[in-house]
Every structure is written in C-alpha cells, then in structure tokens.
Amino acid sequence: MSEPAKKVAQQAEARLDRIAKSAREQFNKITESRFTDRIKDGRFADQVDHGVGQGRADVRRDRQREGRGGSAA
C-alpha cells in the first residue's frame, strides 16, 4: 500500500474510532439517565413493595389458619 493510501486509511480509522466513542458515550448517557430517573421517581417501588406486602399478608394468613396468631415481623 502506498504512503498516501496508508495515511488516508489511518485518518479514516481514527475518525471512526472517535465516532464510535462518541456514540457509546451518548448511548450510555441516555440509557443511564432514563433508568436512574425511573428509580428516583419511584416507578419500581410499587412493584417491589407490593410483592413484599403480599408475601407478608400470605404469611399472616397461613399463621392464622394454623392458629399461631397473625403477627409476622
């Protein structure tokens, strides 16, 4: 490969590397902020809390059926 062709290829490779890096940074910025915002807004809290609350209610109900009382810590 001639010198001018090597130089053009190296410049193209460097430019593509910068574009790829920029694209990765933009993608990470977008996806991280959206997920973080959802967590901060408490959008997942109801799902988790509901599952824990439902599990506790099931334990209380089972204990009441067994006659051991309904208090589950």
Helices and strands as residue ranges (DSSP letters): H 3-40, H 45-66
